[in-house]
């Protein structure tokens, strides 16, 4: 699978896990053709759960492959029969889902700013103005795959279809893979419509020797980050304050209009009706909710700390 991120690729990976007709990589997104290609086929085989000697489809689901022309050339020339899957989704919803995914997993954790040592704002609206990588045009991706691998060897799935009518879409996949009996159609789609909240730094303070700490709510737990400098705390708060968790309706409409030429081209290429992608909708997310027990966790954590405590919002008062 060559793409696209945040379009249900993890759900499909999990559906294939219980089926002996698919030999999956040990972890989703091996990235072999992007970062480890020079290590050769033997290394590629070692990344799978079983050897390449069986009859199962050796399946690498790395949905960012489509972003790299060098990777696509490597896939094209790789000496094997290939079936190419491409998963797509409403492009505006996909872009925002990708953005919030990166906040939750990379930005709010400090990974993107080297442990909050760099001051980096992360606004979805700023990224939209620059038309950065979240805003993908699908038709060139699909057309390139058709040209490289042959249309008959490519299958395009839509996230909305597999969620609302998995049985039919799974049957089409079984036909694409050449199965004579239900395989994917025999299992349920393990799709979780779970929306993880955005981590929220709700308390911070000064400890000993000029060091600082922060309390961040992540999902259901409070994570304490200590040994920080005041600059790191300021940078964390700068990033948090820049997050776009509510996109104005007018901007959503602008995005839909910007994608219209690509939607039309995709409809023509695939012979499908994507009118649902043109409908207006609200686009937003939420910070993790801070509860009373979270404040108690801070109280227990800073019991012996001599410094002061500040709060980042929510109308909280000093302990």
C-alpha positions as CSV (number, residue, x, y, z in Angstrom):
1,X,0.0,0.0,0.0
2,X,1.4,3.3,-1.1
3,X,-1.1,5.8,0.5
4,X,-2.6,7.8,1.8
5,X,-2.0,8.6,5.5
6,X,-5.1,8.9,7.8
7,X,-7.4,7.2,5.4
8,X,-8.0,3.9,7.3
9,X,-4.8,2.1,6.5
10,X,-4.4,0.9,10.1
11,X,-7.8,-0.6,10.1
12,X,-7.1,-2.6,7.0
13,X,-3.7,-3.7,8.4
14,X,-5.6,-5.1,11.5
15,X,-8.2,-6.8,9.3
16,X,-5.4,-8.6,7.5
17,X,-3.6,-9.7,10.6
18,X,-5.8,-12.7,11.3
19,X,-5.8,-13.9,7.7
20,X,-3.1,-16.4,6.6
21,X,-3.5,-15.2,3.0
22,X,-1.5,-12.1,4.0
23,X,2.1,-12.1,5.2
24,X,2.4,-8.7,6.9
25,X,5.4,-6.8,8.1
26,X,6.1,-7.2,11.8
27,X,4.9,-3.6,12.3
28,X,2.9,-1.4,10.1
29,X,4.8,1.0,8.0
30,X,8.1,-0.7,7.5
31,X,9.4,2.2,5.4
32,X,11.8,-0.2,3.6
33,X,11.6,1.3,0.2
34,X,12.2,4.8,1.6
35,X,14.9,4.3,4.2
36,X,16.3,0.8,4.1
37,X,16.3,-0.2,0.4
38,X,20.0,-0.4,0.2
39,X,20.0,-3.2,2.7
40,X,18.6,-5.6,0.2
41,X,15.8,-8.2,-0.2
42,X,17.1,-10.4,2.6
43,X,16.6,-7.5,5.1
44,X,13.2,-6.7,3.6
45,X,12.2,-10.4,4.2
46,X,13.4,-10.2,7.8
47,X,10.9,-7.4,8.4
48,X,8.0,-9.8,7.7
49,X,6.3,-12.2,10.1
50,X,7.0,-15.2,7.8
51,X,9.4,-15.9,4.9
52,X,8.7,-15.0,1.3
53,X,8.5,-18.7,0.4
54,X,4.8,-19.2,1.1
55,X,1.8,-18.5,-1.0
56,X,0.5,-15.5,1.0
57,X,0.7,-11.9,-0.3
58,X,3.7,-10.3,1.3
59,X,2.1,-7.0,2.4
60,X,3.9,-3.8,3.2
61,X,1.5,-1.0,4.3
62,X,3.4,2.2,4.3
63,X,1.0,5.0,3.4
64,X,3.6,7.7,2.9
65,X,5.4,6.0,0.0
66,X,3.4,8.1,-2.5
67,X,5.2,11.2,-1.3
68,X,8.6,10.2,-2.6
69,X,9.3,9.8,-6.4
70,X,12.4,7.8,-5.6
71,X,10.4,5.3,-3.6
72,X,7.9,5.0,-6.4
73,X,10.6,4.2,-8.8
74,X,12.1,1.6,-6.5
75,X,8.7,0.0,-6.2
76,X,8.2,0.0,-9.9
77,X,11.5,-1.7,-10.6
78,X,11.4,-4.1,-7.7
79,X,11.5,-7.7,-9.0
80,X,8.1,-9.0,-7.9
81,X,4.5,-9.1,-9.0
82,X,2.8,-6.3,-7.3
83,X,-0.8,-5.3,-6.2
84,X,-1.0,-1.7,-5.3
85,X,-3.6,-0.4,-2.8
86,X,-4.5,3.3,-2.5
87,X,-6.8,4.5,0.3
88,X,-8.4,8.0,0.0
89,X,-10.7,10.1,2.2
90,X,-12.4,13.5,2.1
91,X,-9.3,15.7,1.5
92,X,-10.2,18.4,4.0
93,X,-11.0,15.9,6.8
94,X,-7.9,14.0,6.0
95,X,-5.7,17.1,6.2
96,X,-7.1,18.1,9.6
97,X,-6.9,14.5,10.9
98,X,-3.2,14.4,9.8
99,X,-2.6,17.7,11.5
100,X,-4.2,16.7,14.9
101,X,-2.4,13.3,14.7
102,X,0.9,15.1,14.5
103,X,0.0,17.4,17.4
104,X,-0.9,14.5,19.6
105,X,2.1,12.2,18.7
106,X,4.9,14.6,17.8
107,X,4.3,18.3,18.6
108,X,2.7,18.3,22.0
109,X,5.3,15.8,23.1
110,X,8.1,18.0,22.2
111,X,9.5,15.7,19.5
112,X,9.2,18.2,16.7
113,X,10.9,20.9,18.8
114,X,13.8,18.8,20.2
115,X,12.3,18.6,23.6
116,X,10.8,22.1,23.5
117,X,14.2,23.6,23.0
118,X,13.0,25.3,19.8
119,X,10.2,27.8,19.6
120,X,7.8,26.5,17.0
121,X,4.2,27.6,16.4
122,X,2.0,25.0,14.8
123,X,-1.2,26.5,13.3
124,X,-3.4,24.6,10.9
125,X,-4.5,27.9,9.3
126,X,-0.8,28.9,8.7
127,X,-0.2,25.6,7.1
128,X,-3.3,26.1,5.0
129,X,-2.1,29.5,3.8
130,X,1.2,27.9,2.8
131,X,-0.5,24.8,1.2
132,X,1.9,22.6,3.0
133,X,2.1,18.8,2.9
134,X,-1.2,18.1,4.6
135,X,-3.1,19.3,1.6
136,X,-2.8,16.6,-1.0
137,X,-4.1,16.4,-4.5
138,X,-5.2,12.8,-5.1
139,X,-5.6,12.5,-8.8
140,X,-1.8,12.8,-9.6
141,X,-1.1,10.1,-7.0
142,X,-3.6,7.7,-8.5
143,X,-2.7,8.5,-12.1
144,X,1.0,8.0,-11.3
145,X,0.3,4.6,-9.8
146,X,-1.8,3.6,-12.9
147,X,1.0,4.6,-15.2
148,X,3.7,2.8,-13.2
149,X,2.0,-0.4,-12.3
150,X,-1.0,-0.7,-14.7
151,X,-4.6,0.2,-13.8
152,X,-5.5,-3.5,-13.5
153,X,-2.9,-3.9,-10.7
154,X,-4.1,-1.0,-8.6
155,X,-7.2,-0.7,-6.4
156,X,-8.5,2.5,-4.9
157,X,-10.5,2.4,-1.6
158,X,-12.4,5.2,0.0
159,X,-12.4,5.6,3.8
160,X,-16.0,6.6,3.8
161,X,-17.0,3.4,1.9
162,X,-15.1,0.9,4.0
163,X,-16.6,2.4,7.2
164,X,-20.2,2.5,6.0
165,X,-20.2,-0.6,3.8
166,X,-17.2,-2.8,4.7
167,X,-18.9,-6.1,3.4
168,X,-19.2,-4.8,-0.1
169,X,-15.7,-3.2,-0.2
170,X,-14.1,-6.3,1.3
171,X,-15.7,-8.4,-1.4
172,X,-14.2,-6.1,-4.1
173,X,-10.8,-6.4,-2.4
174,X,-11.1,-10.2,-2.4
175,X,-11.9,-10.0,-6.2
176,X,-8.9,-7.7,-6.7
177,X,-6.6,-10.2,-4.9
178,X,-8.0,-13.1,-6.9
179,X,-9.6,-15.0,-4.0
180,X,-12.2,-17.6,-5.0
181,X,-14.0,-17.4,-1.6
182,X,-14.5,-14.7,1.0
183,X,-11.3,-13.8,2.8
184,X,-11.4,-10.1,3.8
185,X,-15.2,-10.4,3.5
186,X,-15.1,-13.0,6.2
187,X,-13.8,-10.7,8.9
188,X,-15.1,-7.5,10.5
189,X,-13.3,-4.3,9.9
190,X,-11.6,-3.5,13.3
191,X,-12.1,0.3,12.9
192,X,-12.2,2.3,16.0
193,X,-13.9,5.6,15.6
194,X,-11.9,6.9,18.6
195,X,-10.8,10.5,18.6
196,X,-7.9,11.1,20.9
197,X,-7.9,14.4,22.6
198,X,-4.9,16.8,22.2
199,X,-2.4,16.7,25.2
200,X,-2.8,19.8,27.4
201,X,-0.2,21.4,29.6
202,X,-2.4,22.6,32.5
203,X,0.1,23.2,35.2
204,X,3.8,24.1,35.5
205,X,6.2,25.4,38.1
206,X,9.7,26.0,39.4
207,X,11.5,23.3,41.3
208,X,15.0,23.2,42.8
209,X,18.1,24.7,41.3
210,X,16.3,26.8,38.7
211,X,14.7,23.8,37.0
212,X,11.1,23.7,35.9
213,X,8.4,21.0,35.5
214,X,5.1,20.7,33.6
215,X,2.0,18.6,34.1
216,X,0.4,17.5,30.8
217,X,-2.9,15.7,30.4
218,X,-2.7,12.9,27.8
219,X,-5.8,10.9,27.1
220,X,-6.6,9.6,30.6
221,X,-3.3,10.1,32.4
222,X,-1.2,13.0,33.6
223,X,2.4,13.0,32.5
224,X,5.0,15.0,34.4
225,X,7.9,16.5,32.5
226,X,10.7,17.7,34.8
227,X,14.3,19.0,34.6
228,X,13.2,21.7,32.2
229,X,14.4,25.2,31.7
230,X,12.1,28.2,31.7
231,X,12.7,28.5,27.9
232,X,11.4,25.0,27.4
233,X,8.3,25.8,29.4
234,X,7.7,29.0,27.4
235,X,8.2,27.1,24.1
236,X,5.7,24.4,25.1
237,X,3.2,27.0,26.0
238,X,3.9,28.9,22.7
239,X,3.2,25.7,20.7
240,X,0.1,24.9,22.7
241,X,-1.3,28.3,22.2
242,X,-0.8,28.1,18.4
243,X,-2.8,24.9,17.9
244,X,-5.9,25.3,15.7
245,X,-8.7,23.2,17.3
246,X,-11.6,25.0,15.6
247,X,-11.5,25.8,11.9
248,X,-13.9,28.6,10.8
249,X,-16.7,27.5,8.5
250,X,-15.6,30.0,5.9
251,X,-12.1,28.4,5.8
252,X,-13.6,24.9,5.4
253,X,-15.6,26.2,2.5
254,X,-12.5,27.7,1.0
255,X,-10.6,24.4,1.4
256,X,-13.4,22.5,-0.3
257,X,-13.3,24.9,-3.2
258,X,-9.6,24.7,-3.5
259,X,-9.8,20.9,-3.8
260,X,-12.7,21.0,-6.4
261,X,-10.5,20.7,-9.5
262,X,-8.8,17.6,-8.0
263,X,-12.1,16.1,-7.0
264,X,-13.4,16.5,-10.5
265,X,-10.3,15.0,-12.1
266,X,-10.5,12.1,-9.7
267,X,-14.1,11.5,-10.5
268,X,-13.3,11.4,-14.2
269,X,-10.3,9.1,-13.7
270,X,-12.1,6.6,-11.6
271,X,-15.7,7.0,-12.8
272,X,-17.0,7.7,-9.3
273,X,-19.3,10.3,-7.7
274,X,-17.6,12.2,-4.9
275,X,-20.4,14.6,-4.2
276,X,-20.2,13.9,-0.5
277,X,-16.8,15.5,-0.3
278,X,-18.4,18.8,-1.4
279,X,-20.8,19.0,1.5
280,X,-20.1,21.5,4.3
281,X,-19.2,20.3,7.8
282,X,-17.7,21.5,11.0
283,X,-14.0,20.8,11.6
284,X,-12.6,20.8,15.1
285,X,-10.9,19.0,17.9
286,X,-10.5,19.3,21.7
287,X,-7.8,19.4,24.4
288,X,-7.7,16.6,27.0
289,X,-10.2,17.4,29.8
290,X,-8.6,18.3,33.1
291,X,-10.5,16.6,36.0
292,X,-10.3,17.1,39.8
293,X,-8.1,14.0,40.2
294,X,-5.6,15.5,37.8
295,X,-5.2,18.5,40.2
296,X,-4.8,16.0,43.0
297,X,-2.0,14.3,41.0
298,X,-0.2,17.7,40.7
299,X,-0.7,18.3,44.4
300,X,0.9,14.9,45.2
301,X,3.7,15.4,42.7
302,X,4.7,18.9,44.0
303,X,4.3,18.2,47.7
304,X,7.9,18.5,48.4
305,X,8.8,21.0,45.7
306,X,9.7,24.5,47.0
307,X,8.8,26.4,43.9
308,X,5.5,28.0,42.7
309,X,2.8,26.6,40.5
310,X,1.0,28.3,37.5
311,X,-1.9,27.1,35.5
312,X,-2.4,27.4,31.7
313,X,-6.1,27.9,31.7
314,X,-9.4,26.2,32.4
315,X,-10.1,28.8,35.2
316,X,-8.0,26.8,37.6
317,X,-6.8,28.4,40.8
318,X,-3.6,27.9,42.7
319,X,-3.4,24.8,44.9
